[in-house]
Amino acid sequence: MSLGLILAAPASGSGKTTLTLGILRALKRRGVRVRGAKSGPDYIDPRFHEAACGAPCLNLDAWAMGPERLKSLAAGPGLLLIEGAMGLFDGAPPDGKGSTADLAQHLGLPVTLIVDASHMAQSVAPLVQGFAGFRDDAPVTGVILNKLGSPRHEKMLRAALAPLGLPVLGALHRQDGLSHPSRHLGLVQAGEHPDLEAYLEAAADAVEAAVDLDGLVKLAQPLPQDAAATPMAPPAQTIAIASDAAFAFAYPHLLRDWRSQGAAISLFSPLADEAPQQADLIILPGGYPELHAGRLAANGTFASALRRAAETTPIYGECGGYMMLGHGLVDAGGARHEMLGLLPLETSFAKRRLSLGYRRLSAAQGPFTGSFNAHEFHYATTLKAEGPALFSAKDAEGTELPQMGLRCGGVSGSFAHIIDRAL
């Protein structure tokens, strides 16, 4: 039987990711068949999940995906441990749709609440009681206390929570070295962590010493079975996708969809100056091209191959890939780098500006025609964008937004990351 459990928190910064990774690795060391998932559109945490437990990790996005799609993706062997996003009830405006609590409702799973108790004592009780009683369809069945200051602090917290009757499954004291290094767009990617294995082992050691893993696993509930969901059709039958530290943000569930319907997918590395294999479509996913702009600009084999391919083959870019298709990119230091020159686009990180939120997209042309649910998250400023747009767009509240992206012949792209077909 497949079981599932959600790890959530009252707010961001509570230590969900570190604890999730430690639990995944600790359970793996015990021989438990465990896999991870991430609530919402985050690309980075799932790759850490995979490193921690050795199993593929997918995104489960209750805003962008319907209930049957979520159930179908969650299905699989062993124990599924889902890391929540932001606070338990935080989602898209105006009403919080797509929150971790919504995911718990759709999958029928209980929640273990991770509480940053570093700045509280007895006040932990009304906080936990409020979260536990707020929605019956997102039941909080256990608590893990995090960032404690001392054994005395732990004793006070446990005493305050005892009348609630919820099991306190763990109490982790503050430890140096268990926080992620970060950059402007979130965490450093798993492949860039300076000593990932040592970090994961240290997190697992901390969890083993402080968390009742057996008690945690006993809280897991059966996952829905036999969910039927239509996968997203491949945009072409042979697809070459850029894949390296500069272009790492391709959703695994979409690649799985396309492969399941017979699409052949090949990977190539622009950072290694590789040319794509011959394909019906070339995709440059999102990532961090701005951190590698000088190297990418100097990689002649990659650039020449893409410019030649653009004469006969559709090319599509998302976010970082979209910027790579432009004429130039200005890095955070103010230096301009020549990009591929396939779209009349200039972008800059010299003056950062946050663009963030869910998007509903529609396109009549390009490799992705129809309506899609997507997400936008970047700090790039558009200096110039000339030509026909790729998508019409609305935000999560249904408000019309300026058209997104560009089309130029068979080359197209935008800052949006497509998550799934619109419901």
C-alpha positions as CSV (number, residue, x, y, z in Angstrom):
1,M,0.0,0.0,0.0
2,S,1.2,3.5,-0.9
3,L,1.2,6.0,2.0
4,G,1.6,9.7,2.2
5,L,2.3,12.5,4.7
6,I,2.7,16.2,4.4
7,L,5.3,18.3,6.3
8,A,4.1,21.9,6.5
9,A,4.7,25.0,8.7
10,P,2.9,28.2,9.9
11,A,5.3,30.3,7.8
12,S,8.3,30.3,5.4
13,G,11.7,30.0,7.1
14,S,10.5,27.5,9.7
15,G,13.1,24.9,8.5
16,K,10.8,22.7,6.4
17,T,13.3,21.9,3.7
18,T,16.2,21.0,6.1
19,L,13.9,18.7,8.2
20,T,12.3,17.1,5.1
21,L,15.8,16.3,3.7
22,G,16.9,14.9,7.0
23,I,13.8,12.8,7.3
24,L,14.1,11.5,3.8
25,R,17.8,10.5,4.2
26,A,17.2,9.0,7.7
27,L,14.4,6.9,6.4
28,K,16.4,5.8,3.4
29,R,19.3,4.8,5.8
30,R,16.8,2.6,7.7
31,G,15.8,0.8,4.5
32,V,12.4,2.5,4.2
33,R,11.2,2.9,0.6
34,V,10.6,6.6,0.6
35,R,10.2,9.4,-2.0
36,G,9.7,13.1,-1.8
37,A,7.4,15.6,-3.5
38,K,7.1,19.4,-3.3
39,S,3.9,21.5,-3.0
40,G,3.8,24.3,-5.6
41,P,6.0,25.3,-8.5
42,D,9.5,25.3,-6.8
43,Y,12.1,23.8,-9.1
44,I,15.0,23.6,-6.6
45,D,13.9,21.8,-3.5
46,P,12.8,18.6,-5.5
47,R,16.4,18.1,-6.7
48,F,17.5,18.1,-3.1
49,H,14.8,15.6,-2.3
50,E,16.1,13.3,-5.0
51,A,19.6,13.5,-3.6
52,A,18.4,12.7,-0.1
53,C,16.3,9.6,-0.9
54,G,17.5,8.5,-4.3
55,A,14.0,8.5,-5.9
56,P,12.5,10.9,-8.4
57,C,10.7,13.9,-6.9
58,L,7.8,15.7,-8.6
59,N,5.9,18.9,-8.0
60,L,2.3,18.7,-6.8
61,D,0.7,22.1,-7.5
62,A,-2.8,22.5,-6.3
63,W,-3.3,25.7,-8.1
64,A,-2.1,24.6,-11.5
65,M,-3.2,21.0,-11.4
66,G,-6.6,19.4,-11.0
67,P,-7.4,16.8,-8.2
68,E,-7.1,13.8,-10.6
69,R,-3.8,15.1,-11.9
70,L,-2.5,15.5,-8.4
71,K,-3.6,12.0,-7.4
72,S,-2.1,10.4,-10.5
73,L,1.3,12.1,-9.9
74,A,1.3,11.2,-6.2
75,A,0.7,7.6,-6.9
76,G,3.7,5.3,-6.6
77,P,5.4,2.8,-4.3
78,G,6.3,3.2,-0.7
79,L,6.0,6.3,1.5
80,L,5.5,9.7,-0.1
81,L,6.8,12.6,2.0
82,I,5.5,16.0,0.7
83,E,7.2,19.2,1.7
84,G,4.7,22.1,1.8
85,A,5.3,25.6,0.5
86,M,5.2,28.9,2.6
87,G,2.6,28.6,5.4
88,L,0.1,25.8,5.5
89,F,-2.8,28.0,4.3
90,D,-0.8,30.3,2.0
91,G,-1.7,30.2,-1.7
92,A,-2.5,32.4,-4.6
93,P,-4.6,35.5,-4.2
94,P,-7.4,36.3,-3.5
95,D,-8.4,33.3,-1.5
96,G,-5.2,31.2,-1.0
97,K,-6.1,28.6,-3.7
98,G,-3.3,26.1,-4.3
99,S,-2.1,26.1,-0.7
100,T,-0.5,23.1,1.0
101,A,-3.8,22.7,2.9
102,D,-5.6,22.4,-0.5
103,L,-3.1,19.7,-1.5
104,A,-3.9,17.8,1.8
105,Q,-7.6,18.1,1.0
106,H,-7.2,16.7,-2.5
107,L,-5.0,13.8,-1.5
108,G,-6.7,13.1,1.8
109,L,-3.4,13.3,3.8
110,P,-2.6,14.4,7.3
111,V,-0.2,17.3,8.1
112,T,2.7,17.3,10.5
113,L,3.4,20.9,11.5
114,I,7.0,22.1,11.8
115,V,7.1,25.1,14.2
116,D,10.0,27.5,14.5
117,A,9.8,27.9,18.2
118,S,13.0,30.0,18.5
119,H,11.2,33.1,19.8
120,M,8.3,31.6,21.8
121,A,7.5,29.6,24.8
122,Q,3.9,29.0,26.0
123,S,2.6,30.9,23.0
124,V,3.3,27.8,20.9
125,A,0.1,26.2,22.2
126,P,-2.5,28.7,20.8
127,L,-0.5,28.8,17.5
128,V,-0.6,25.0,17.0
129,Q,-4.2,24.8,18.3
130,G,-5.3,27.5,15.8
131,F,-3.6,25.7,12.8
132,A,-4.9,22.3,13.9
133,G,-8.5,23.5,14.1
134,F,-8.7,25.9,11.1
135,R,-9.7,23.4,8.5
136,D,-11.0,19.9,9.0
137,D,-9.9,18.8,5.6
138,A,-6.2,19.5,6.3
139,P,-5.9,17.7,9.7
140,V,-2.8,18.5,11.7
141,T,-1.9,15.2,13.4
142,G,1.6,15.9,14.8
143,V,4.1,18.6,15.6
144,I,7.9,18.9,15.2
145,L,9.5,21.8,17.1
146,N,12.5,23.4,15.5
147,K,15.3,25.8,16.4
148,L,15.1,25.4,20.1
149,G,17.5,27.1,22.4
150,S,18.0,24.7,25.3
151,P,16.7,21.6,27.1
152,R,14.8,24.0,29.4
153,H,13.2,25.7,26.4
154,E,12.1,22.3,25.0
155,K,10.6,21.3,28.4
156,M,8.5,24.5,28.4
157,L,7.2,24.0,24.9
158,R,6.3,20.3,25.5
159,A,4.4,21.3,28.7
160,A,2.5,24.0,26.8
161,L,1.5,21.6,24.0
162,A,0.5,18.6,26.3
163,P,-3.1,19.7,26.8
164,L,-3.7,19.7,23.0
165,G,-3.3,16.0,22.8
166,L,-1.2,16.2,19.6
167,P,2.0,14.1,19.5
168,V,5.2,16.1,19.6
169,L,7.3,14.0,17.3
170,G,10.5,15.8,17.6
171,A,12.4,18.8,19.0
172,L,15.5,20.0,17.2
173,H,17.8,22.4,18.8
174,R,19.6,25.1,16.9
175,Q,22.6,23.8,15.0
176,D,25.2,25.6,12.9
177,G,25.8,24.3,9.4
178,L,22.2,23.0,8.6
179,S,21.0,26.0,6.6
180,H,21.2,26.2,2.8
181,P,23.4,28.7,1.0
182,S,21.2,31.0,-1.0
183,R,21.2,33.4,-3.9
184,H,18.9,36.0,-5.4
185,L,16.4,33.4,-6.8
186,G,16.3,31.0,-3.9
187,L,18.5,28.2,-2.9
188,V,21.7,27.1,-4.6
189,Q,20.9,24.1,-6.8
190,A,21.6,20.6,-5.5
191,G,24.4,20.0,-8.0
192,E,26.1,23.2,-6.8
193,H,26.1,22.5,-3.1
194,P,29.8,22.4,-2.0
195,D,29.4,19.2,-0.1
196,L,25.9,17.9,-0.6
197,E,26.4,14.3,0.8
198,A,27.9,15.6,4.0
199,Y,25.1,18.1,4.4
200,L,22.4,15.4,3.9
201,E,24.1,13.1,6.3
202,A,24.4,15.8,9.0
203,A,20.7,16.6,8.5
204,A,19.8,12.9,8.9
205,D,22.0,12.6,12.0
206,A,20.1,15.6,13.5
207,V,16.8,14.0,12.7
208,E,17.7,10.6,14.0
209,A,18.7,12.2,17.3
210,A,15.6,14.4,17.8
211,V,12.6,13.0,15.8
212,D,10.5,9.9,16.5
213,L,10.7,8.6,13.0
214,D,8.6,5.5,13.7
215,G,5.8,7.7,15.2
216,L,6.0,10.0,12.2
217,V,5.7,7.1,9.7
218,K,2.7,5.7,11.6
219,L,0.8,9.0,10.9
220,A,0.9,8.4,7.2
221,Q,-2.3,7.6,5.4
222,P,-3.1,5.7,2.2
223,L,-2.7,7.6,-1.1
224,P,-5.6,7.7,-3.5
225,Q,-5.5,4.8,-5.9
226,D,-6.4,4.4,-9.6
227,A,-6.6,8.1,-10.4
228,A,-7.0,8.7,-14.1
229,A,-5.5,11.9,-15.5
230,T,-4.8,12.9,-19.1
231,P,-1.1,13.6,-19.5
232,M,0.0,16.8,-21.4
233,A,0.6,16.1,-25.1
234,P,4.2,16.5,-26.3
235,P,4.9,19.6,-28.3
236,A,6.9,17.5,-30.8
237,Q,7.9,13.9,-31.2
238,T,11.6,14.5,-31.0
239,I,12.7,17.2,-28.5
240,A,16.2,18.4,-27.6
241,I,16.3,20.0,-24.2
242,A,19.2,22.0,-22.7
243,S,20.2,20.6,-19.4
244,D,23.0,21.8,-17.1
245,A,23.6,24.3,-14.2
246,A,22.5,27.2,-16.4
247,F,19.3,25.5,-17.7
248,A,18.1,23.2,-15.0
249,F,14.4,24.2,-14.6
250,A,12.5,21.6,-16.7
251,Y,9.5,20.0,-14.9
252,P,10.0,16.2,-14.6
253,H,6.3,15.6,-14.7
254,L,6.1,17.2,-18.2
255,L,9.1,15.2,-19.5
256,R,7.4,12.0,-18.1
257,D,4.2,12.9,-19.8
258,W,5.9,13.4,-23.2
259,R,7.9,10.2,-22.9
260,S,4.8,8.2,-22.0
261,Q,3.2,9.3,-25.3
262,G,6.2,8.3,-27.4
263,A,8.2,11.5,-27.6
264,A,12.0,11.0,-27.8
265,I,13.9,13.4,-25.6
266,S,17.6,14.1,-25.8
267,L,19.6,16.4,-23.6
268,F,22.5,18.7,-24.3
269,S,24.7,21.2,-22.3
270,P,25.2,24.7,-23.5
271,L,27.7,25.2,-20.7
272,A,29.8,22.3,-22.2
273,D,29.5,24.0,-25.6
274,E,27.4,21.1,-27.0
275,A,25.1,21.2,-30.0
276,P,21.7,19.7,-29.7
277,Q,20.9,16.5,-31.5
278,Q,18.6,16.8,-34.5
279,A,15.1,17.2,-33.3
280,D,11.6,18.6,-34.2
281,L,11.8,21.1,-31.3
282,I,14.6,22.6,-29.2
283,I,13.8,23.8,-25.7
284,L,16.0,26.1,-23.5
285,P,14.4,25.8,-20.0
286,G,14.8,28.3,-17.2
287,G,17.8,28.4,-14.9
288,Y,20.6,30.8,-14.2
289,P,22.2,31.9,-17.5
290,E,23.0,35.3,-16.0
291,L,25.5,33.6,-13.7
292,H,27.2,32.0,-16.7
293,A,26.6,34.6,-19.3
294,G,30.3,35.2,-20.2
295,R,30.9,31.5,-20.7
296,L,27.7,31.0,-22.7
297,A,28.5,34.0,-24.9
298,A,32.0,32.4,-25.7
299,N,30.6,28.9,-26.5
300,G,30.7,29.1,-30.3
301,T,29.7,25.5,-31.1
302,F,26.5,25.8,-29.1
303,A,25.7,29.2,-30.5
304,S,26.4,28.4,-34.1
305,A,24.3,25.2,-33.9
306,L,21.3,27.0,-32.4
307,R,21.5,29.8,-35.0
308,R,21.7,27.2,-37.9
309,A,18.9,25.2,-36.3
310,A,16.6,28.3,-36.1
311,E,16.4,28.3,-39.9
312,T,14.5,25.0,-40.0
313,T,13.6,24.0,-36.4
314,P,11.3,25.6,-33.8
315,I,13.2,26.8,-30.7
316,Y,11.4,27.7,-27.5
317,G,12.8,29.3,-24.3
318,E,11.4,29.7,-20.8
319,C,12.6,32.4,-18.5
320,G,16.4,31.9,-18.5
321,G,16.1,30.2,-21.9
322,Y,14.0,33.1,-23.2
323,M,16.8,35.5,-22.2
324,M,19.4,33.3,-23.9
325,L,17.4,33.6,-27.1
326,G,17.7,37.4,-27.0
327,H,20.4,39.7,-28.4
328,G,22.0,40.6,-25.1
329,L,21.9,40.1,-21.3
330,V,23.4,42.5,-18.8
331,D,24.6,40.8,-15.7
332,A,24.4,42.0,-12.1
333,G,27.8,43.8,-12.5
334,G,26.5,45.8,-15.5
335,A,28.5,43.9,-18.1
336,R,26.5,43.1,-21.3
337,H,27.0,39.7,-22.9
338,E,26.0,38.7,-26.4
339,M,23.3,36.1,-26.5
340,L,22.0,34.0,-29.4
341,G,20.3,37.0,-31.2
342,L,17.3,34.9,-32.2
343,L,14.7,37.2,-30.6
344,P,14.6,41.0,-30.5
345,L,15.1,41.0,-26.7
346,E,17.5,42.7,-24.2
347,T,17.4,41.9,-20.5
348,S,19.3,43.1,-17.5
349,F,20.1,42.1,-13.9
350,A,21.9,45.4,-13.2
351,K,18.7,46.8,-11.6
352,R,16.6,43.9,-10.2
353,R,12.9,43.9,-10.4
354,L,10.8,41.0,-9.0
355,S,8.1,39.4,-11.2
356,L,6.2,36.7,-9.3
357,G,2.9,34.9,-9.5
358,Y,0.8,32.3,-11.2
359,R,-0.2,33.0,-14.8
360,R,-3.0,31.7,-17.1
361,L,-1.7,31.7,-20.6
362,S,-3.2,31.3,-24.1
363,A,-1.4,31.0,-27.4
364,A,-2.6,30.5,-31.0
365,Q,1.0,30.0,-32.4
366,G,4.2,28.5,-31.2
367,P,5.0,25.0,-29.9
368,F,2.5,25.3,-27.1
369,T,-0.9,26.3,-28.5
370,G,-4.0,26.4,-26.3
371,S,-4.4,27.4,-22.7
372,F,-2.0,26.6,-19.9
373,N,-1.4,27.2,-16.2
374,A,2.1,28.6,-15.5
375,H,4.3,30.5,-13.0
376,E,6.6,33.5,-13.3
377,F,9.5,34.1,-10.9
378,H,12.5,36.2,-11.9
379,Y,14.4,39.4,-11.2
380,A,15.3,40.4,-14.7
381,T,14.4,43.8,-16.2
382,T,13.3,43.9,-19.9
383,L,15.2,46.7,-21.6
384,K,13.8,45.9,-25.1
385,A,11.2,43.5,-26.5
386,E,10.0,44.1,-30.0
387,G,7.7,42.1,-32.1
388,P,4.6,40.0,-31.8
389,A,3.9,38.5,-28.3
390,L,3.6,34.7,-27.7
391,F,1.0,34.5,-25.0
392,S,-2.0,36.5,-23.8
393,A,-1.9,36.3,-20.0
394,K,-4.0,36.7,-16.8
395,D,-2.9,36.5,-13.2
396,A,-4.3,34.2,-10.5
397,E,-7.2,36.6,-9.9
398,G,-8.2,36.6,-13.5
399,T,-6.9,40.1,-14.2
400,E,-5.7,40.8,-17.7
401,L,-1.9,41.2,-17.9
402,P,0.2,42.6,-20.7
403,Q,0.9,40.0,-23.4
404,M,3.9,37.9,-22.6
405,G,7.0,36.8,-24.6
406,L,8.0,37.1,-28.2
407,R,7.7,35.3,-31.5
408,C,10.1,35.6,-34.4
409,G,9.7,33.1,-37.1
410,G,10.0,29.6,-35.5
411,V,11.7,31.0,-32.4
412,S,9.6,31.9,-29.4
413,G,9.6,32.2,-25.6
414,S,8.5,34.0,-22.5
415,F,9.3,34.4,-18.8
416,A,6.6,32.0,-17.8
417,H,7.2,28.4,-16.8
418,I,4.4,26.2,-18.1
419,I,3.2,23.7,-15.4
420,D,0.1,22.1,-17.0
421,R,-2.7,22.5,-19.4
422,A,-5.4,24.8,-18.1
423,L,-8.2,23.0,-16.2
